[in-house]
Amino acid sequence: MDEEYDVIVLGTGLKECILSGLLSVDGLKVLHMDRNDYYGGESTSLNLIQLWKRFRGSDKPPPQLGSSRDYNVDMIPKYIMANGALVRVLIHTDVTKYLYFKAVDGSFVYNKGKIHKVPATDMEALKSPLMGIFEKRRARKFFIYVQDYNESDPKTHEGMNLTTVTTRQLIAKYGLDDNTVDFIGHALALQRDDRYLDEPAIDTVKRMKLYAESLARFAGGSPYIYPLYGLGELPQAFARLSAVYGGTYMLNKPECKVEFDEEGKVCGVTSEGETAKCKKVVCDPSYLSNKVRKVGKVARAIVIMSHPIPNTNDCHSAQVILPQKQLGRKSDMYLFCCSYSHNVAPKGKFIAFVSTEAETDDPESELKPGIDLLGPVDEIFFETYDRFEPVNEPSLDNCFISASYDATTHFESTVVDVLNMYTLITGKVLDLNVDLSAASAAEE
């Protein structure tokens, strides 16, 4: 181990694996270590026995739940936007050849006590029961504006500069009511709270366009895709990729102590008495806990059931977003459901997650509005975990620390963190102009 590396990556969570893959492809010499004897860190995938050990303290789950190894339960489940940044990163690194994706069946939003399909185009807006007849026409006009909007063609801007006009001002121009704004902002643009209303509208318009383009990509019921066997496949695919480019992976390395020189710059990592030298360290918050601060916590329920989420048209995989306003909360709640159709559970079984940014210390009652939508459950596990963000100055210590995973059940915020870290580490912006059709061969 006594070699010198450009970068040592600590932890095999999704963010760390993507970065290790990107840096290896860039030609850097990368050593990737993890204190655990399994891939994935916080974002690992568990079989039924592992799930039982973690939440019930025993290794004997009830036999009626089926075979343990038919379960691949992601601890940080997130759907992937079909045209989003993560797919572009996967294609950029060519890691798609190790993964098989399948479209997600449904995308829904909770509104006035009911679950509705998210309307994403002007035609769907006209059919949606979310709006009355006059509101539908107004919404249709707004959708057409967004669909036609092209940043580099001022003729499509209708006299508005979306880098200065706020989302609230843009929406006022189309006369949309609060109810419509709620599902557009949270279920289409995937904003996590209502701060976006007073920020430049360009971000929300781009997010809406991404949703519509992703939806059109597979002509399915949602804009999302998900790997067969779950996200646990992603870190391993990146490990394979890194090895192809000469990266070294070591699991089960205890301690992993980061070493600093007298100027406070990172100079290596020590494990089991051996030190590997390096210029930079990339890690999750658990490896450098003195350089992060707690910024919140996530409350979640993991549920095993024998049916899809009711009122989602029998979708075997679906996301339901519950906007904060609908629940009188400060942040949104998310439902995620996946099943044997993505090989994450035995035939006839469904895995659901309910997650939100915790606002109390009582996850069971806080998550109740989401759990109530699930119908009868076979098993339910509750958990909260703290969210950390780095507070160090990477230009001074050469430590690049990822932020903890948030409560969202889609990947967009995770990838933003990865791309920002990539730029900090390398000084370059990752070029994501790739041929998106490269990922479509693997769908089924």
N, C-alpha and C positions, 0 to 999 in steps of 0.2 A: 504493500500500500504506500510505501515511502516514495511516491512519485510526485511530480508537480502537474497540476491541472489548471486550465483556464478558469473553470467554474466547478464548484462542488454543489450539488443540489441535495438538500436534506428533506426527506419525506416524499412518498410516492402518491400524494393526492393528485387529483385531476390537474390542478393549476401547475404543480411542480413538474408533472410528467409532460404536459404540453410544452412548457418552457425548455425542459431538458431536450425534448425532440427538436424544437426550433433551433436551439443553440448548437446541437450536434450537426444538424443539417447545414448550419452556417460554417461548419468546419472547426468549431471550438472543441477543445479536449475536455470532456465532461465526465465527472465521477458522480454517480447518483447513489445515495445511501438512505436506508430507512432503519429505524430502531425496531420496527415490527418485523415479523417473519412472513408478512403478507403484503400484497400491493394495495395501494389506495388510501392509506391513512384514514382521515375522517370520512373520505368518500369511498370507502370500501363497499363490497357487496357481500352479503352474508347468506349462507344456506340456513335451513330451518334450525338445525342443532346449534349453530353459532348464534343465531338470533335468540334462541331459548336461553343459552348460557348468558348472553349479555343482559337480557331483560328479566329472566326468571330464575337465574342462578342454578339451573339444572340442565342436563344434556338429554332429557327424555321428553321431547314434545309429544302431544297426544297423537296416536297413530292415525286417527281419522283425518289429520291434515295432509297425509300423503308423504311421499318420500322426501327426505331432507334435501337430497342433492338436486331435486327438481326446482328448488327455490333459489333465486338469485335476487335477494332483496337489497336494493341500493340504499345506502344510508343517507346519501344526498341526492335524491332523485331529481333530475332536471331534464325536461324535454329540449330538443335541439331544433332551433328555427331552420327550416329547410334551406333558406337562402342566406342564413345569418353568418356572423363572423366565425363561429366555431367550425361550421362546415368548410368555410374558406381556408381556415387554418389546417383542417384535416387534409384538404386537397393539396394545399401548399406543401405539406410535409410528405404527401403520398401515403399517409398512414391508413387511408381508406381501404387499401388492399387487404388489410388485416381485419376489417370490420364489416358486418352485414347490418344494414339499416332497414327499418320497416316504417312506413308512415303511421302516424298516430291517428286514431279514428275520429276524435271529436274535440272541439274547442268550445267551451261554454262560459257563460257569465251568470252570476246570481243577481237578480233584480226584483225588488218588491216581493221577496219570499219565494220566488220560483227560479228554476234553472232554465236558461234560454241558450240556443245556439248563437254564437257570436256572428253577426252579419258583417262581412268584410268587403263587399263590393256594392256598387249602386243597385244592382239587381236584387241582391240579398236584402238590402235595406228596405226595398219595397215590400218584401214578403214577411219581414220580421214582426212578430207580435209584440216586440219591445216598444213599438212606437205607434201613435195614432196616425190617421191618414195624412194630415197636414204636415206633421213632424217628419213622416216618411219622405215627403217631397223635399223638405228642407235638407234632410240628411242625405238624400240622393245627390242633391246639388253639391253638397260638401264633399261627398265621396268622389264625385266626378272631378272636382277641383284637385283633390289630392292625387287621384290616379293620373291626371294630366300634368301635374306639377313637375317641372324639370328645372333644377337649380341653375343650369347654364342657359336657359332660354327665357328671357324676361317676358316674352309674350304670354307665358303660362302663369305669371305671377299675379295677374289681375291688379297691378298697381301697388302690391304690398311687398315690402321687404321683410321676409320672414326671419331674418337675423335680428331685426329690431322689434317687429310686431310680436306681442305675446300670444300664447295659445288662447288666452281668455278673449283678447281682442279679435283674433281670427274667427273664433267660434261665434262671437257676438255678431259678426258680419253676416253669418248664415242663420242667425236667430235660433240656434239649437237650444233645447231646454236642458236643465241640469241632469235629468235622467239619461238623456242621450249622451251628453258629455261624459257622464260617469262610465258608461260601457266603452265609449271610444277611447278615453284616456287610459283606462285600466286593463281592458280585455284585448284591445287592438294595439294600442301604442305601448302596452305593458309598463306604464308608469306605476311606481310603487306607492306613491301617495299624491296628494293634490298640489304639491309645490310647483309642478310643471306648468300649471295654469298661468303663473306669472313669469315664466321663463320664455325665451324666444321660441316661436312656433315651429321653426325649422326642424327641431329635434323630434317633435311629435309627428309632424308630417312625414319625415323620413322613416320613423318607426312604423307608421301606418302603411307606408308603401312597402316596407320590408315584409310586413304581415301578409299583405295582399299578394306580393310576388311569391312568397313562400307557399301560400295556399294554392296558387295556380300551378306550382311546380309539379305536384303529384296528383292534382285534381282529386284530392281526398277530402275528408271532412275537417281537416285541420292544417295549420302551416308547419306542424311539428313532425320530426322523425325521432326514432329511438333505436339504439342498437339491439339486435337479438341477443338475449342473455343479459341485457342491462348494461349499465355504464361501467361495471367492473371490468368490462372488456377493454375500455379505453386506456387506462394506465398500462395494461399489459401490452397493448398494441404499440404504445409509445416506447415502452421498454425494448420491444423488438426493433423498432425503428432506430432508436439510439444505438443499439448494438451494431446495426448495419453500418452506421457512420463512425464506429469505433468508440462509442461511449461505453462506460463500465457501470454495471449495476451491482449493488451489494445490499441484500436484505439482512435483517436480524443482526444489525450492528449496534450494540448497546452504547448508551451515553451520547456519542456523536457530539463531543464538546468543541465548540467553535473557538479557535485561538486567534488572539489579536497581537499585533506588534506594539512597540511603545508609542506609536502615533495614533493608536486606536483603530488602525485598519486591519481587516481580516487577513490572516496569513496562512490559515490551514484548519483542518478538522482532525481531532484525535478520537480514536475509538480503540478500545482494547490495547492501549499502550503504543499504538502506531499512529503517526501523524502524516496525513496527506497534505502537501502544500497546495495553496491555490491563491488566485488573485481576487476571486469573488465568490460569495456564498449566496445561494438562492434557497429559501426554506419557507415552511409554514410557521405560524406564530408559536407553535409548541417548542420549536428548537431554539428560539431566542426570546424567551418570555420577558426578559428585562428591556426589550426594545419595542414592546407593543402595549397598547392600552385596550381595556374592555370598552366596547362602544354599544353593546346591546346584547340581547339574547333571543334565541329562536325557541319557540314552543312547538312541539309537534306530536302527532299521534301516528303510529304505524299500525295498519289494520289488515287482517286477513279476512276475506269474506268469500262467499260462494256465489256471488252475482255481481253484475256491473253496477255502477252508481245509478240509482233510479232516476228516471226522467232525462237520461242522456242517450236515448234511442238505442239502448243495448250496446253502446260502444265498449269494446274490449280494452281500449286505451283512450284516456281522455284527461283533459285539464279543465277544471272549473275555477274561475277567479271570482272571489267575493270582494267587491270594492269596499274600501273602508267605510264610506258613507252609508252603504246599505246596512252595516252592522253597528254604526255609531262608534267606529274605532279610529285610531290614528294611522293604522296601516292595514293593507289588504290581507286577506286570508286566501290560501291556495289549497285546492284539492287536486290530487294526482292519482290516477288509477291506471294500473297496467296488469297484464294477466298472462295466461298460458300462450296467448297469441304472439307475445314477444319472448316466450320461453323464460319468464321470470317466476313462474309458479306451475304446479302440476295442473293437468286438465281440470277445468271446472273451478279453479281457484283464482281469486283476484287479490292483488295487493293495492291498498290505498294509503295515501299519506294525506294528513291535514297539517298545514304548517302556517305559522305567522310570526311576525316580530312580537315577542312577548311584551305585554303591557302590565301583567300582574305576575304573582308567584304561584298561580294556580292553573297549570296548563289544562286540566280536565274541564274546568268550567269555561276557560277562555276559548277553548277549541270547540265547545259544544255546538255553536251554530253550524260549523262545518261537519261535525260528526253526525248531527241530526239528519243531514242530507244523504247519509250513506245507506240507511236501512239496516237490517239485521247484520251483526258482525260475528265472526267465529272467534276472533282473538283481537285484543287491542293493547298496544304498548304506548305509554306516555314518556316523553323525555324533554328536557330543555338543555340547550348548550349555549355557552357564551360566545359572542362574536368579538373578535379582536382585529385591530388595525395597527399597522406599523407607525411608530412615532420617531424612528431614527432618520438620519439624513444620509441616504445611500452614497452621496458624493464624498462623504467624509469617512465612512467605515466600510464601504463596498459590500454591505449586507442588503439583500433585496428580499423583502418579506411579503408574502401574500396576505391578503385580508381573509378572514374566515368566510365560509359560505353563508349567504343570506337565506331568507325563508322562501324565495321565489321557486317555482317549479319549472322554470325555463332557464336557459343558459346565458341569456344576453348580458347580465351584469358580471357574471364570472369571466366572460371573455374580455370584457373591457379591462378588468384588472390584469389579466394575462398580457394583453397587448401593451398596456401602459408599462408594466414591468419589463417587457421585452425592449421597449424603447429606452428605459432607464439603464438597462444592462448593456445594450449594444450601441446606444446613440443613434439607432436607425428606426425608421417606421416600417413595420412589416407590410410588404406589398400584398394586398389581398385581392388583386385583380386576377382571378383564376378562372379556368373553364369549369363552371359549376356542374356540367354534365358528367364530369369525372366521378362524381359521387352517386350518380343515379343508377349505375349498373348494379349496385349492390342492394337495391331496395328489397327485393323479395328473396 
